[in-house]
Each structure stands twice: as structure tokens, then as C-alpha cells.
Amino acid sequence: MRTSTKILTGVLVTAAAAGLYVGLIALKGHPQTVPSHHTQASGQRVPDRHHRPSKPTTGQSQPRSTTLAASFQTATHQAAPRDLETVAVSWANQTWAIDPIGMTTAQDPNPTLWFGEKTGAGPWHWIPSTLPGALSARLPKPMDAALQWAWDLNQGQLGPDLGGPVQWSAITGHVGMPQGWTVQRMPATASPLGKATITVTVWAPSYTGTFSGFYGVETAWDTTNAATGTHGLLGLDPAPGPMTHIVRSAHS
């Protein structure tokens, strides 16, 4: 991914060197509201800001022997694209997978982002996320948080001051619904955190009137913050579209 390494180096290394990773992106903050299946520090649950869909967004499981592509086709009833992305999650003995470009239908023009996971050699489980709508409680916390931040940006929520050229306050309320996402794994030997790190970037089209591309909500996760779903927001990354170009560029 073009900017993840730069931001990680400029922001995360400083915090890691100070031995204060728990608060490394606390200075960046978290949008003021969270979905209903998150709890605040006090443990008090807060209302869900998403409209409830007419049908629950539950995942689907496939037989143990089913391949990634076959399991995706069974879950979505669509042929698996060639650019399905996978990353190994070393701290959870899992593998994550995503369809990087959201899937639309005539019945629902808002893109559905598909996330898959399996533990060890077990079967694949696929979970759809379509905004506006309640996020599945089965999503890993990093995926849930990344989508939540993208929703907050779409809804014009107040957000944190961020490093980098794009500030939250300049574009909040001026991006569309997420149309895709990308993931990247950084091994401990290449990560400034000194731990295996996974970056998740959710991409939404710009409606600012000054930029016609996409803004990526960049997040980074390791064994520490992945367990809590907090302190993962890195910054906002502008990129020209279309999503097919962004997907290719993310792994070039």
C-alpha cells in the first residue's frame, strides 16, 4: 500500500520507541460514537447509529474441503473474482480474506463488502457488510472498526486530528458509502511495531467537489490493538479511481 509504510514509520515508530503503544494513536482519537456491539470504557452500551436492515447480515460456512473461491461463490451466489485478497493472522491462527471491490445488485445499489475467515485448516466463513446497516457481531474487531470509521466519515461525524495531508474535518460528510477495501500484511521483520501488522483500508468516493477520486480510511492492527478494536486509525489516503486501479496499486 502506497502510504501505509510512510504513516506507520512517521507515527507508529515514535510511539513504539517511547514504549507507549497502547496510547500511540490515542492522540488521533476515535470518532465520538460507536456501534451498539461495542462498549465504552465504563462498559455501558451505546445506541446503534446504523439503520437496521430488514434481514440479518449473518455469515455462511462451507465444508472443510471447499476452496476459497468455491466458498465465496457458495456464499455470494456470484463467481469469485481473481483478485480475492488473503492475509495470514499470526496472532489468531487465522486467515482473513476480502473481496476488494464491493458487490452491488439491482435490488441494493449500495456496495456489499464481503469478508471471509477461517481458523487453522477449518472451513471458510463469509460475512457481508452493507452500509447503511447493522454490522455483524461476527466481524473481527479490526474489520468492524475500519468500517465504523468509514461510516462516521460518510455521516459527517466529528473525528480526530490526523497526520498526513488530509484532515478528517476537511472531508467528513463529503464521501460516499464504502465501495471497496484493501488489506496488507507486514511481517514483524518489516513492521516498525516489531510485531506482525495488518493494515486495512476502506475506500469511499469523494464528494468534496475538489477531488474526484477516493479517500481511504487507513487502519493498522497487531496483537495488541486487534484484541480491542481501538487505537488503529492511521490517516486518510487520497487516491485516483477506479477501485480496480486502487486494488492493483495497493499490491504493486
C-alpha positions in Angstrom: 0.0 0.0 0.0 1.5 3.4 -1.0 1.1 5.4 2.2 0.8 2.8 4.9 4.5 2.3 5.4 5.2 6.1 5.4 2.5 6.8 8.0 3.5 3.8 10.1 7.1 4.9 10.1 6.2 8.6 10.9 3.7 7.9 13.6 3.9 4.4 15.0 7.7 4.2 15.3 7.8 7.2 17.5 5.2 5.7 19.8 6.9 2.3 19.8 10.2 3.8 20.7 8.6 5.5 23.6 7.2 2.2 24.8 3.7 3.6 24.8 2.0 1.8 22.0 -1.3 1.4 24.0 -1.7 5.2 23.5 0.2 5.5 20.2 -2.8 6.7 18.2 -4.8 7.8 21.2 -3.7 11.3 20.2 -5.6 10.7 17.0 -8.7 9.7 18.9 -11.7 7.8 17.8 -14.9 9.1 16.3 -17.3 10.1 19.1 -19.8 7.3 18.5 -19.6 3.6 18.1 -21.9 0.8 17.0 -24.1 -1.0 19.5 -22.0 -4.1 19.9 -19.0 -2.0 21.1 -18.9 -0.8 24.7 -17.3 2.3 26.2 -14.6 2.1 28.8 -17.3 2.1 31.5 -18.9 -0.9 29.9 -22.1 1.0 29.1 -23.6 0.1 25.8 -24.4 2.9 23.4 -27.1 3.0 20.8 -26.5 1.7 17.3 -26.3 4.5 14.8 -26.9 2.3 11.8 -30.3 1.6 10.3 -31.3 -2.0 11.0 -31.6 -4.0 7.8 -34.7 -5.9 7.1 -32.7 -9.1 7.2 -29.8 -10.0 9.5 -26.3 -10.0 7.9 -25.2 -13.4 9.0 -22.2 -15.2 7.6 -22.2 -18.5 5.8 -19.9 -21.6 6.3 -18.8 -24.1 3.7 -17.5 -27.7 4.1 -13.9 -28.1 5.3 -12.6 -29.2 1.9 -14.1 -26.2 -0.1 -11.6 -23.9 -1.6 -11.6 -20.1 -1.1 -13.1 -19.4 -4.5 -15.7 -22.1 -4.2 -16.7 -21.0 -0.7 -17.1 -17.4 -1.9 -19.3 -18.5 -4.8 -21.5 -20.5 -2.4 -21.9 -17.6 0.0 -22.5 -14.9 -2.6 -24.0 -16.8 -5.5 -21.5 -15.0 -7.7 -18.4 -16.2 -9.4 -15.3 -15.5 -7.3 -13.1 -12.7 -8.7 -9.5 -13.3 -9.4 -8.4 -10.5 -7.0 -9.7 -12.0 -3.8 -7.1 -11.0 -1.1 -5.9 -13.1 1.8 -3.7 -12.4 4.8 -2.4 -14.7 7.5 -3.3 -13.6 11.0 -0.4 -15.0 13.0 -1.7 -13.9 16.4 -5.1 -15.7 15.9 -4.1 -18.8 13.9 -6.5 -17.5 11.3 -6.6 -16.5 7.6 -8.6 -13.5 6.5 -9.9 -12.9 3.1 -11.7 -10.0 1.4 -13.4 -9.3 -2.0 -11.7 -5.9 -2.5 -14.4 -4.4 -4.7 -17.9 -4.1 -3.2 -20.7 -6.1 -4.8 -23.9 -4.4 -5.9 -27.2 -5.7 -7.1 -30.2 -4.3 -8.8 -32.1 -4.6 -5.5 -29.4 -2.9 -3.5 -27.1 -0.3 -5.2 -25.1 0.2 -2.0 -21.9 -2.0 -2.3 -21.7 -5.1 -0.1 -18.2 -5.8 1.3 -17.5 -9.5 1.8 -15.1 -10.7 4.5 -14.0 -14.3 4.9 -12.1 -16.0 7.7 -11.0 -19.5 8.7 -9.2 -20.8 11.7 -6.4 -23.2 11.0 -7.4 -25.7 8.3 -11.1 -25.2 9.2 -13.9 -24.1 6.8 -14.3 -20.6 5.4 -16.9 -18.3 6.9 -18.1 -15.3 4.9 -19.7 -12.2 6.4 -21.3 -9.4 4.3 -21.4 -5.8 5.3 -23.7 -3.3 3.6 -23.9 0.3 4.8 -26.3 1.7 6.0 -27.0 -1.4 8.1 -26.0 -3.1 11.3 -22.5 -4.6 11.2 -22.4 -8.3 12.0 -21.2 -9.1 15.6 -19.1 -11.9 14.0 -16.7 -9.4 12.3 -13.3 -9.3 13.8 -12.8 -6.1 15.7 -10.3 -4.6 13.3 -12.7 -5.0 10.4 -15.6 -3.7 12.4 -13.7 -0.6 13.5 -12.4 0.2 10.0 -16.0 0.0 8.6 -17.2 2.1 11.5 -14.7 4.9 10.9 -15.7 4.9 7.2 -19.4 5.2 8.2 -18.6 8.1 10.6 -16.7 9.9 7.8 -19.7 9.4 5.5 -22.1 10.7 8.1 -20.2 13.9 8.9 -19.2 12.8 12.4 -16.5 14.8 14.2 -13.2 13.0 14.1 -9.6 13.2 15.3 -6.8 15.3 14.1 -4.7 13.1 11.8 -1.2 13.2 10.4 -0.8 13.4 6.7 -2.1 15.8 4.0 -5.8 15.1 4.5 -7.6 16.1 7.7 -10.8 14.5 8.9 -12.6 17.8 9.4 -11.9 18.8 5.7 -13.8 15.8 4.2 -16.2 14.4 6.8 -19.7 14.3 5.4 -18.3 14.6 1.8 -17.6 11.0 1.0 -19.9 8.2 -0.2 -20.6 4.8 1.2 -17.6 2.4 1.1 -17.1 0.9 -2.3 -14.1 -1.4 -1.5 -11.3 -2.2 0.8 -7.7 -3.5 0.8 -5.6 -5.4 3.2 -1.9 -5.9 3.6 0.2 -8.0 6.0 3.5 -6.7 7.3 5.7 -9.3 9.0 7.4 -8.4 12.2 10.8 -8.0 10.4 9.3 -5.3 8.2 7.0 -3.6 10.6 8.1 -0.6 12.7 6.0 -2.1 15.5 8.2 -5.1 15.8 5.2 -7.3 15.6 3.2 -8.8 12.7 0.9 -6.0 11.5 -2.2 -6.0 9.2 -3.4 -2.8 7.5 -7.0 -2.5 6.5 -8.0 0.5 4.3 -11.7 1.2 3.5 -12.2 3.2 0.3 -15.1 5.7 -0.3 -15.7 8.0 -3.2 -15.0 11.7 -2.7 -17.9 14.2 -2.9 -15.8 17.2 -1.8 -16.1 18.9 -5.2 -12.3 19.4 -5.3 -11.2 15.8 -5.7 -12.9 13.2 -7.9 -11.1 10.1 -6.6 -11.4 8.0 -3.4 -10.4 8.5 0.2 -9.1 5.6 2.1 -9.6 5.2 5.8 -6.3 3.6 6.8 -6.0 1.4 9.9 -3.3 -0.8 11.3 -3.5 -3.7 13.7 -1.3 -6.0 15.6 -1.7 -8.4 18.5 -2.3 -5.6 21.0 -4.9 -3.4 19.4 -6.6 -6.1 17.4 -8.0 -7.5 20.6 -9.7 -4.3 21.5 -10.5 -2.7 18.1 -9.2 0.6 19.3 -6.2 2.9 18.5 -5.9 1.6 14.9 -6.7 4.7 12.9 -3.7 5.9 10.9 -4.9 8.5 8.4 -6.8 9.4 5.3 -5.3 8.5 1.9 -6.4 10.1 -1.3 -6.2 8.0 -4.5 -7.5 8.2 -8.0 -10.1 5.7 -9.0 -11.5 3.4 -10.2 -11.4 0.8 -7.5 -9.7 -1.7 -9.9 -6.8 0.8 -10.1 -6.6 1.1 -6.3 -6.6 -2.6 -5.8 -3.8 -3.0 -8.3 -1.8 -0.1 -6.8 -2.1 -1.5 -3.3 0.0 -4.5 -4.1 2.3 -3.1 -6.7 
